[in-house]
Amino acid sequence: MEAGIDVPLDDRSGEQGVAVDRRDLSMLPKAHLHLHFTGSMSHRTLLQVAEACGEPVDAVAGAPAFATDATTARGWARFQRRYDLARRVVRSEAAMRTIVRCAAVDEAAEGSRRLEIQVDPTSYAPWVGGLQAALEIVLDEARAASRDTGVQIGVIVAASRMRHPLDARTLARLASRYAGQGPGEVVAFGLNADEHHGDTTRFEGAFRIADRAGLPSVPHGGELRGPEHIRTVLDYLHPTRLGHGVRAAEDPVLLDLLVERSVALEVCPVSNVQLGVYCTTGDVPLRTLVDAGAQVALGADDPLLFGARLVDQYRVARDVLGFTDAELAGLARASLRASTAPEADKQRWLAEVDDWLAAPASRELLAS
């Protein structure tokens, strides 16, 4: 288990171990709907990209343990500093292609059938000839990596709350030109960065532009700020999925509204803890959300900074929050249904989830 993830302990004292039936979570078909472009890198990929651009590793990471000392990295300010340090080495077409390619390989190893990776091309545009060129590089490599790995990759163009809403409109127009459902197409439009910055209502125009092109709305909301901000996002940005949304658990009426409107929640338990939203993964109200009928798609957010990938989130659900294999299969189904993939692909993958659950489980001995 990576550092920074709660390691569950069996509380039955006096036993040498407990035998349980467990299926391999890396074989569970699933969709990954909440993964940021630069943050998708493993530490190994970061070093590869940094070396290629001649950036000293210490200047990028602060220390070789960049992705393994996350227990001390709570709070948005430190997270943003580290993200910016990593992003500054992504300054070539080759680096951008490496990130997409490595993300696809990592997702294939974890059983993902669909990846919807989120990118703001603004950060990379100066190095590759502009916004359009930056986005086209990501889309082109997404098509190639989808073909080579079998993981279907769609791209979410996301604006930043830290920039002017007019910049978001520019990105929405750009995203609209490449809208579609398939690999190497823009599949949705989002809004990210610290929820405390920017006036959410002023981004409504950008989302209207994206909506006219048929792009679903997938903004962040309900992590650093609570239910009142989720209501603002609902009223002005009309999401089909909500990035995080975990704090809807604090307001049962709001949670019922999300269920009624079929707004899926992209819940990232490990990053919730690393950013100080909850003290431990045991405090993440995943059970509350699921029991209320919410569609929940687990996500890794930024594995580079939080030291945990997608399967780790499922392990938290199983080992810390007590989800059974049948319930984990339910989470995987919800992620597939909430994706923007073509319906025929969803149905094929859903059948594969059924096959995973029907297969015999392996006997494992858990330490007491």
Disulfide bonds with the S-S distance in Angstrom:
none
